[in-house]
C-alpha cells in the first residue's frame, strides 16, 4: 500500500469496448515488478478471455493527474481506470476514513479469500461504489491486483514492549495510517515521523536511520523492502544499523488495487463483454496474489542470507496493538456515519464467517 500510493494506472476502452482493441494506460508499464507484473496478468487474462487486443500506453498521453482520476471515471471522461485508494486520489478528508478499510488498510484479520468474499457477496463493493461515485454517472468497482499484507517494519535491534513504553528516550518510528493510529493509542510515549507513502519515502527512511532520527520504519512488504533498502540502496539499511525485520501483518493482512469503470459506459456493454471484464479482473487478482506470496518467502530468505533477523512481533506487543486497533476503529466510527457503515458491514461478515469456521473445525 505504501509503495503504490503515488502510482496510478489508466485504462480506456476504444469504440465502447465492442470493437477489437483496448488502450491500457499504465504508470507501472508491464515491466517485471510488483504492480507491473499485475498489470500484465490483467492484460493477458483479458486478451485470452475476450480476444481483444490490449494496447499499453503511458498515462502522460491522457494529461490526467491521479487527483483527477476517480472524478474523470465517474463523469465519463475516462471509461476505466486501475487505481489505488489513497489520499491523493480521494481529494476529500471525509473520504479518507470512509475507505481506509478497503485496499489501503484492513486491520480486522481477513485473508484474501475472505476479503474478496466480503467485497463480492458481503456488500463491500456496493458500499465502495457508493462512496466513490463523486456525483457523476457512478462507478463499477472490481478488485484487480492483490498484494500480501504489510510488514511490521525494519528495526534497529530487537523490539520489546518496555522499549515502546519508554519515555527517555522515546522510541521513534516512521509509519502512518491505521498502523500509526493504533500504535499511538497503545504506546502513547512513542514518537512518530509522519511520511507520505511511496517511492519518494526511500530517501527519507535512509536519512532517518543514518542520522538516528528513527529507530524503525514501516514501508511495504518483504519483496519491495529488500529491493528498496538492501539490493540497490547505498548505503543499505544494514550498514545503517538495522538488524531486525518484523513480518507480522497485523495492520493490513492483504492489500488490493481496484478497477474503476464508468457505470454508464459499463451498462452500454453487452452482457458477454461485462462478464469477460469481471472474469479477467477476478483471475488477475488471484494470479497476482499467488505470485506475490511466493516472492515474499524468497525475499525473506534474502534478508536472512544478508544477516538480518526475521521475527514476528512479541505477543505482548501484538495484544496491545490489536486492542488499540478496536478502540481506534470505534472512535472513528462514532464520528463518521459512513465509516460506521463500512465497519459494521465488515464486522457482520466476520461474525458470519467465524460461525462457519467453528462448524468446520468441530
Secondary structure, DSSP 8 states (H G I E B T S, - for coil): --GGGG--EEEEESGGGTSSEEEEEESSTTSSSHHHHHHHHHHHHHHHHH--EEEEE-GGGTT--GGGHHHHHHTTSSSEEEE---HHHH--HHHHHHSTTTTT--TT---HHHHHHHHHHSSHHHHHHHHT-TTTT-EEEEEEEEEE----EEESS---HHHHH--TT--EEE--HHHHHHHHHH-TT-EE-----STTHHHHHHHHHHHTS-SEE--S-HHHHHIIIIIS-SS-TTTTT--EEE---TT-SEEEEEEEEEHHHHHHS-HHHHHHHHHHHHHHHHHHHHHHHHHHHHHHHHHHHTT-EEE---HHHHHHHHHHHHHHHHHHHHH-HHHHHHHHHHHHHHHHHHHHHHHHH-
